[in-house]
């Protein structure tokens, strides 16, 4: 890229043929004949800008009129693709069971008249009784075999089965386990029950410190008023006790458990390990495993729900399953989340919320629960790749992307040993379809003809900035660094490549990006023809368009004065070498011919001012007398190959080429001969 300007700007010694034969003024004995070979004035703006789509001149400013080269090279597009990622994350939670409800039971027992020393009869006078301890076994409850209650109570209904005149007073009532005597509940007051009536004692609290068995009895102290000498009927059971349990909740039990919600796992799973946050994201790739373990004997219907995750049709991600007691089950096995979205209701999500509810599937069988029973949930999200992402995502990098491009250079026409460019303006324009910042680094690589590679590092030392923001229009390569790099080149590259590494979102900021977003741009150059150069060579082929008459004349004469006149309006030294070839490509002679003149002719540069501009053209005149043989070779020439070796007075002192600079080149031959009388 940097050298194309030279190839366009420096072919300043191009020789084009004009035909301007000076006719003799009048027939005299001594005749002078001029045969023009080339006669041309070049205005650099016409020649250079007209020959190149990349060469222009400044219209104003301090460089007004100075030619400059400009070109651009597309940098291959970098698409975000699968770079929007969050590493996989997992979580597990254990929740121990709390209280479970069981249905109420009604149990009943009777105190026989024998406890009072009475035999059932048609009638006797019942004596009074004072503080008699009595007990009665109760029927077995139907809903539990044993239980430790977290809460519950029972109501006690006491019925006096005497039909006449005998009142019963009951005190110090206790409900106890039959086998160990542990008190389940008690009432320390007293109640009096008239004949043929019932009295209730309500809300006797169940002791939560003991196991309640299913073999129960009631113990109490009672007194009777007696019948006052009156003959009354004596029932078989003078007292009936009925206990009605209510609001039972157990922490451990062997019982029949009715359908109920008995366990709920509510929590959240941290997204990633690096403080990522999501406002809204659409998942492109990813999966979820959900394993549940039921360490109870209870069959359970499970319902899971992720309120922050929506399915592809916009519904909350949820589901259900049944897990048998004591079993583990993978409810979600590598469940694809493609097309699902994550949406925060308010602020950004750092965690994904979930609920997992367990509901007993009742089978009316006795099941045992223990205080250590639990349920466990294990979540494992794979790496998530996003189609769209809004939130805080970790910086991510692209591996070096390589863009290759060839120079449009006719390498056979120019060569040099040393080159200095003054104020080269090379820039990189990078754009992203996402509103996002990114860092760049890389290399500009030049592939040389000898197989070597010259690297120009792109970093914070050589770039105006390595941080690209949405407002960055372009970044510039440091001009001094570029000049120093070019100065060390001794040939024109075959091709070049730019390698760029990119880190997106380097400051870990809130971003809004899509997988289809990309970064693209151009490498652009604007280089004034303000340079210093040593030993640069330019080669070209110029058609020779002598007329047939001129060619015949040059074949007939015995000598020729070969002339080369150059008015150099460029601030550049030129060494001119011309070679003539026939139509078959056979070398004929140098111009001017080498037998009579050094083959290399030095053309001085124009005089310059302190700013490097040409102010006074330099004139060079070469005149050589050649013989008829050399003249005949010139007559046979079809084209001239010219080699121009050029350079500034100092490769380290730049000069400037303006669009108004000119070169005038005139190549011609002059001959004199006598016309003998009588010859036509």
ZAMARGU-4260 file (C-alpha; in steps of 0.2 Angstrom, whole numbers, plus 5000, padded with zeros to 4 digits):
<rodrens>
0) 5000/5000/5000 | 5014/5012/5005 | 5023/5009/4989 | 5010/5011/4976 | 5011/5030/4977
5) 5029/5028/4972 | 5025/5018/4957 | 5012/5030/4951 | 5021/5046/4956 | 5038/5042/4950
10) 5037/5037/4932 | 5042/5055/4928 | 5054/5051/4914 | 5041/5042/4903 | 5045/5046/4885
15) 5031/5048/4873 | 5034/5051/4855 | 5029/5066/4845 | 5033/5070/4827 | 5039/5088/4824
20) 5051/5087/4809 | 5059/5104/4806 | 5059/5106/4787 | 5074/5115/4779 | 5071/5133/4776
25) 5076/5132/4757 | 5086/5120/4746 | 5105/5124/4749 | 5120/5114/4746 | 5122/5111/4765
30) 5106/5104/4772 | 5102/5102/4791 | 5089/5089/4795 | 5080/5086/4812 | 5072/5069/4816
35) 5061/5070/4832 | 5061/5055/4843 | 5052/5062/4858 | 5046/5079/4862 | 5034/5080/4877
40) 5029/5091/4892 | 5022/5082/4907 | 5011/5091/4920 | 5012/5080/4935 | 4994/5082/4940
45) 4988/5077/4923 | 5000/5062/4921 | 4999/5055/4939 | 4981/5059/4944 | 4975/5054/4927
50) 4984/5037/4928 | 4978/5033/4945 | 4962/5032/4954 | 4971/5034/4970 | 4981/5050/4968
55) 4974/5067/4971 | 4981/5084/4976 | 4977/5095/4991 | 4966/5110/4987 | 4969/5120/5002
60) 4979/5121/5018 | 4998/5121/5020 | 5000/5106/5008 | 4989/5115/4994 | 4994/5108/4977
65) 5004/5093/4985 | 5000/5076/4978 | 4994/5063/4989 | 4991/5044/4988 | 4975/5037/4996
70) 4969/5019/4996 | 4959/5008/5007 | 4959/4989/5011 | 4944/4980/5018 | 4947/4971/5034
75) 4938/4955/5035 | 4922/4955/5046 | 4922/4948/5063 | 4905/4942/5068 | 4901/4939/5087
80) 4893/4922/5083 | 4895/4910/5098 | 4906/4922/5108 | 4891/4928/5119 | 4893/4915/5133
85) 4892/4912/5151 | 4901/4898/5159 | 4891/4883/5165 | 4885/4885/5183 | 4877/4873/5196
90) 4868/4872/5213 | 4861/4860/5225 | 4849/4862/5239 | 4843/4851/5253 | 4827/4854/5263
95) 4822/4844/5278 | 4804/4840/5280 | 4794/4851/5293 | 4777/4847/5300 | 4765/4836/5291
100) 4746/4835/5295 | 4736/4820/5298 | 4717/4818/5299 | 4708/4819/5316 | 4703/4803/5325
105) 4689/4800/5338 | 4693/4787/5351 | 4682/4781/5365 | 4682/4772/5382 | 4670/4767/5396
110) 4672/4766/5415 | 4662/4751/5422 | 4651/4752/5437 | 4662/4738/5445 | 4675/4752/5447
115) 4663/4759/5461 | 4660/4741/5468 | 4642/4741/5460 | 4635/4727/5450 | 4623/4732/5436
120) 4605/4729/5443 | 4588/4734/5440 | 4589/4746/5455 | 4599/4749/5471 | 4602/4764/5482
125) 4619/4771/5475 | 4631/4776/5489 | 4641/4792/5487 | 4659/4790/5481 | 4674/4801/5486
130) 4690/4804/5475 | 4690/4787/5467 | 4705/4784/5454 | 4698/4776/5439 | 4705/4773/5421
135) 4698/4767/5404 | 4707/4760/5389 | 4702/4769/5373 | 4699/4763/5356 | 4714/4763/5344
140) 4716/4779/5333 | 4714/4774/5314 | 4726/4787/5307 | 4742/4784/5316 | 4752/4771/5324
145) 4764/4782/5333 | 4768/4800/5332 | 4778/4815/5339 | 4767/4829/5337 | 4772/4847/5333
150) 4755/4853/5338 | 4738/4848/5340 | 4724/4846/5354 | 4709/4836/5358 | 4692/4839/5365
155) 4685/4827/5379 | 4667/4823/5380 | 4662/4815/5397 | 4644/4807/5398 | 4635/4802/5414
160) 4626/4786/5410 | 4616/4785/5426 | 4598/4789/5422 | 4592/4796/5439 | 4598/4807/5453
165) 4617/4802/5453 | 4629/4817/5448 | 4647/4813/5444 | 4662/4825/5447 | 4678/4821/5437
170) 4695/4829/5440 | 4713/4827/5436 | 4710/4820/5419 | 4725/4813/5410 | 4727/4805/5392
175) 4742/4793/5393 | 4751/4780/5383 | 4745/4763/5389 | 4762/4755/5388 | 4774/4768/5396
180) 4762/4779/5405 | 4768/4795/5397 | 4755/4809/5399 | 4749/4815/5382 | 4737/4828/5388
185) 4729/4833/5405 | 4716/4843/5413 | 4718/4848/5431 | 4701/4855/5434 | 4685/4846/5438
190) 4669/4845/5430 | 4652/4839/5436 | 4641/4829/5425 | 4622/4827/5429 | 4613/4811/5426
195) 4610/4807/5408 | 4620/4822/5402 | 4637/4825/5394 | 4650/4839/5397 | 4665/4844/5386
200) 4682/4849/5390 | 4690/4858/5375 | 4707/4861/5368 | 4718/4850/5379 | 4735/4853/5371
205) 4745/4837/5366 | 4762/4835/5373 | 4775/4838/5359 | 4790/4830/5369 | 4784/4812/5368
210) 4779/4799/5356 | 4761/4796/5356 | 4756/4778/5353 | 4740/4771/5347 | 4736/4762/5363
215) 4729/4775/5374 | 4719/4776/5391 | 4711/4790/5401 | 4715/4791/5420 | 4705/4802/5431
220) 4698/4805/5449 | 4680/4805/5452 | 4667/4807/5465 | 4648/4804/5465 | 4634/4811/5475
225) 4625/4795/5477 | 4607/4792/5474 | 4602/4799/5492 | 4595/4782/5497 | 4584/4781/5482
230) 4584/4765/5472 | 4590/4769/5454 | 4596/4758/5440 | 4614/4754/5439 | 4622/4754/5421
235) 4636/4743/5415 | 4646/4758/5411 | 4642/4773/5422 | 4654/4784/5413 | 4659/4786/5394
240) 4674/4796/5388 | 4676/4802/5370 | 4692/4810/5364 | 4692/4819/5348 | 4709/4825/5341
245) 4710/4840/5330 | 4723/4851/5321 | 4736/4837/5321 | 4753/4841/5314 | 4767/4828/5317
250) 4786/4830/5315 | 4789/4811/5315 | 4776/4798/5313 | 4770/4782/5306 | 4753/4787/5300
255) 4742/4789/5285 | 4746/4805/5277 | 4732/4814/5267 | 4736/4824/5251 | 4745/4840/5256
260) 4760/4851/5251 | 4773/4845/5263 | 4790/4852/5256 | 4795/4867/5246 | 4812/4871/5239
265) 4813/4890/5236 | 4830/4898/5231 | 4841/4905/5217 | 4856/4899/5207 | 4870/4911/5205
270) 4873/4915/5186 | 4891/4911/5182 | 4906/4913/5193 | 4911/4931/5188 | 4897/4943/5193
275) 4888/4942/5177 | 4870/4950/5177 | 4856/4948/5164 | 4842/4960/5160 | 4836/4951/5145
280) 4844/4937/5135 | 4839/4924/5122 | 4848/4908/5123 | 4855/4900/5107 | 4863/4885/5115
285) 4863/4877/5132 | 4855/4864/5143 | 4849/4860/5160 | 4849/4845/5171 | 4838/4844/5186
290) 4839/4829/5198 | 4827/4827/5213 | 4830/4815/5227 | 4815/4810/5239 | 4822/4804/5255
295) 4805/4800/5263 | 4793/4785/5262 | 4780/4797/5254 | 4776/4796/5236 | 4776/4814/5230
300) 4770/4824/5215 | 4783/4837/5211 | 4781/4854/5202 | 4796/4864/5197 | 4795/4882/5191
305) 4809/4895/5185 | 4800/4912/5185 | 4814/4921/5177 | 4816/4909/5162 | 4803/4909/5148
310) 4800/4896/5135 | 4801/4899/5116 | 4782/4903/5116 | 4784/4916/5131 | 4778/4905/5145
315) 4786/4902/5162 | 4797/4887/5162 | 4789/4874/5173 | 4784/4856/5174 | 4778/4841/5185
320) 4782/4823/5189 | 4779/4810/5202 | 4793/4803/5212 | 4791/4787/5223 | 4797/4788/5241
325) 4815/4784/5243 | 4819/4787/5225 | 4830/4799/5215 | 4824/4805/5197 | 4832/4816/5184
330) 4817/4826/5179 | 4827/4836/5166 | 4841/4827/5157 | 4851/4838/5146 | 4835/4848/5143
335) 4839/4860/5128 | 4836/4878/5132 | 4838/4884/5114 | 4826/4898/5110 | 4822/4901/5129
340) 4824/4918/5136 | 4830/4925/5153 | 4820/4941/5158 | 4822/4951/5174 | 4807/4960/5180
345) 4816/4975/5187 | 4835/4976/5189 | 4848/4964/5182 | 4847/4946/5187 | 4863/4939/5196
350) 4853/4924/5201 | 4840/4913/5193 | 4825/4910/5205 | 4816/4893/5206 | 4803/4884/5216
355) 4801/4866/5218 | 4785/4860/5228 | 4782/4842/5234 | 4764/4836/5237 | 4760/4820/5245
360) 4751/4807/5234 | 4740/4798/5247 | 4737/4780/5246 | 4729/4777/5263 | 4744/4767/5269
365) 4754/4769/5284 | 4770/4778/5280 | 4784/4783/5292 | 4793/4800/5292 | 4808/4805/5302
370) 4815/4821/5307 | 4830/4818/5297 | 4820/4815/5281 | 4824/4827/5267 | 4822/4831/5248
375) 4837/4837/5238 | 4837/4846/5221 | 4853/4847/5210 | 4854/4860/5196 | 4867/4860/5182
380) 4867/4873/5168 | 4879/4870/5154 | 4888/4884/5146 | 4875/4896/5139 | 4878/4904/5122
385) 4866/4918/5118 | 4858/4925/5102 | 4854/4941/5111 | 4861/4948/5128 | 4858/4963/5138
390) 4867/4965/5154 | 4884/4963/5161 | 4894/4950/5152 | 4913/4946/5154 | 4925/4953/5142
395) 4928/4940/5128 | 4942/4939/5115 | 4943/4935/5097 | 4958/4925/5091 | 4968/4935/5078
400) 4958/4937/5062 | 4969/4938/5047 | 4965/4949/5032 | 4976/4947/5017 | 4978/4959/5002
405) 4989/4961/4987 | 4997/4977/4981 | 4992/4983/4964 | 5011/4986/4960 | 5020/4983/4944
410) 5036/4977/4953 | 5046/4976/4938 | 5046/4994/4936 | 5053/5000/4953 | 5066/4996/4966
415) 5074/5005/4979 | 5087/5004/4994 | 5080/5017/5006 | 5064/5026/5007 | 5058/5040/5019
420) 5040/5045/5019 | 5036/5061/5028 | 5019/5062/5038 | 5011/5046/5031 | 4993/5045/5037
425) 4988/5027/5040 | 4972/5024/5049 | 4961/5009/5054 | 4942/5012/5054 | 4933/4999/5064
430) 4914/4999/5066 | 4903/4988/5076 | 4884/4985/5074 | 4883/4983/5093 | 4884/4998/5105
435) 4900/4991/5113 | 4918/4995/5117 | 4932/4984/5112 | 4951/4984/5112 | 4962/4979/5097
440) 4980/4974/5095 | 4989/4965/5081 | 5002/4966/5067 | 5003/4973/5049 | 5013/4960/5040
445) 5023/4963/5024 | 5028/4948/5014 | 5044/4952/5005 | 5051/4945/4989 | 5065/4936/4998
450) 5053/4926/5009 | 5055/4936/5024 | 5041/4944/5034 | 5042/4962/5041 | 5030/4965/5055
455) 5023/4982/5061 | 5016/4980/5078 | 4999/4987/5082 | 4998/4992/5100 | 4996/5007/5112
460) 5014/5013/5106 | 5010/5013/5088 | 4991/5017/5088 | 4983/5033/5093 | 4971/5022/5103
465) 4968/5004/5106 | 4951/5007/5113 | 4937/5008/5101 | 4921/5016/5107 | 4904/5019/5098
470) 4910/5037/5095 | 4927/5032/5088 | 4928/5036/5070 | 4945/5030/5066 | 4962/5027/5074
475) 4979/5032/5067 | 4995/5023/5065 | 5009/5034/5073 | 5017/5043/5058 | 5035/5042/5065
480) 5033/5024/5068 | 5027/5020/5050 | 5041/5031/5043 | 5054/5022/5053 | 5047/5005/5048
485) 5047/5010/5029 | 5064/5017/5030 | 5071/5000/5034 | 5063/4992/5019 | 5074/4988/5004
490) 5061/4981/4992 | 5042/4982/4988 | 5032/4968/4997 | 5023/4955/4987 | 5008/4956/4998
495) 5002/4961/5015 | 4991/4956/5029 | 4983/4963/5044 | 4980/4952/5060 | 4969/4959/5073
500) 4965/4952/5090 | 4950/4960/5098 | 4944/4960/5116 | 4925/4965/5118 | 4918/4974/5133
505) 4935/4976/5141 | 4928/4987/5156 | 4914/4974/5160 | 4900/4986/5157 | 4882/4985/5153
510) 4880/4980/5135 | 4866/4976/5122 | 4873/4964/5109 | 4867/4950/5097 | 4876/4935/5090
515) 4873/4943/5072 | 4883/4959/5077 | 4900/4961/5070 | 4915/4972/5068 | 4921/4977/5051
520) 4932/4991/5044 | 4946/4996/5033 | 4964/5000/5033 | 4966/5017/5025 | 4980/5027/5019
525) 4983/5045/5014 | 5001/5048/5010 | 5007/5065/5004 | 5021/5064/4990 | 5032/5072/5003
530) 5047/5059/5004 | 5065/5056/5004 | 5072/5041/4993 | 5088/5033/4988 | 5092/5022/4973
535) 5074/5020/4967 | 5073/5013/4950 | 5058/5015/4938 | 5057/5005/4921 | 5046/5007/4907
540) 5044/5004/4888 | 5041/5019/4876 | 5035/5016/4858 | 5046/5025/4845 | 5035/5033/4831
545) 5047/5039/4818 | 5039/5042/4802 | 5044/5031/4787 | 5053/5046/4779 | 5062/5049/4795
550) 5068/5031/4796 | 5074/5031/4778 | 5083/5047/4781 | 5092/5040/4797 | 5097/5025/4787
555) 5105/5035/4773 | 5116/5048/4783 | 5134/5045/4788 | 5133/5053/4805 | 5120/5059/4818
560) 5119/5071/4832 | 5109/5063/4845 | 5101/5075/4858 | 5093/5073/4874 | 5086/5089/4883
565) 5077/5088/4900 | 5070/5102/4910 | 5066/5094/4927 | 5053/5103/4937 | 5053/5090/4950
570) 5064/5090/4966 | 5071/5073/4962 | 5088/5068/4955 | 5086/5057/4939 | 5098/5045/4931
575) 5092/5041/4914 | 5096/5025/4904 | 5088/5022/4887 | 5089/5006/4877 | 5082/5004/4859
580) 5074/4987/4853 | 5067/4982/4836 | 5050/4975/4834 | 5056/4957/4837 | 5063/4962/4854
585) 5081/4962/4849 | 5092/4975/4858 | 5099/4988/4845 | 5108/5001/4855 | 5108/5013/4870
590) 5101/5030/4867 | 5112/5040/4866 | 5122/5026/4859 | 5135/5019/4872 | 5149/5019/4860
595) 5150/5038/4861 | 5142/5042/4878 | 5141/5035/4895 | 5125/5025/4895 | 5119/5033/4912
600) 5114/5052/4910 | 5112/5062/4926 | 5098/5074/4927 | 5098/5087/4941 | 5083/5090/4952
605) 5074/5107/4952 | 5080/5119/4965 | 5069/5119/4981 | 5064/5131/4995 | 5066/5127/5013
610) 5049/5118/5013 | 5055/5105/5000 | 5045/5113/4985 | 5052/5115/4968 | 5055/5133/4963
615) 5067/5133/4948 | 5068/5119/4935 | 5085/5112/4931 | 5090/5110/4913 | 5101/5096/4907
620) 5107/5095/4889 | 5116/5080/4881 | 5123/5080/4863 | 5132/5065/4855 | 5139/5063/4838
625) 5136/5045/4832 | 5140/5036/4815 | 5129/5030/4801 | 5128/5013/4809 | 5122/5019/4825
630) 5109/5030/4816 | 5103/5015/4806 | 5100/5006/4822 | 5090/5021/4829 | 5080/5020/4812
635) 5076/5002/4816 | 5070/5005/4834 | 5052/5000/4838 | 5052/5005/4856 | 5064/5012/4870
640) 5066/5004/4887 | 5070/5017/4899 | 5077/5015/4916 | 5076/5030/4928 | 5086/5029/4944
645) 5081/5043/4955 | 5082/5050/4973 | 5082/5065/4983 | 5097/5074/4988 | 5096/5066/5005
650) 5085/5051/5009 | 5083/5058/5026 | 5077/5075/5020 | 5060/5074/5012 | 5054/5085/4997
655) 5036/5088/4991 | 5029/5085/4974 | 5015/5097/4968 | 5002/5094/4955 | 5009/5109/4945
660) 5027/5102/4944 | 5032/5098/4926 | 5045/5088/4916 | 5049/5093/4898 | 5059/5079/4888
665) 5065/5081/4871 | 5075/5067/4862 | 5079/5070/4843 | 5093/5068/4830 | 5101/5081/4819
670) 5111/5078/4803 | 5119/5089/4790 | 5123/5083/4772 | 5127/5091/4755 | 5115/5090/4740
675) 5126/5087/4724 | 5121/5096/4709 | 5111/5085/4697 | 5105/5074/4710 | 5086/5074/4714
</rodrens>
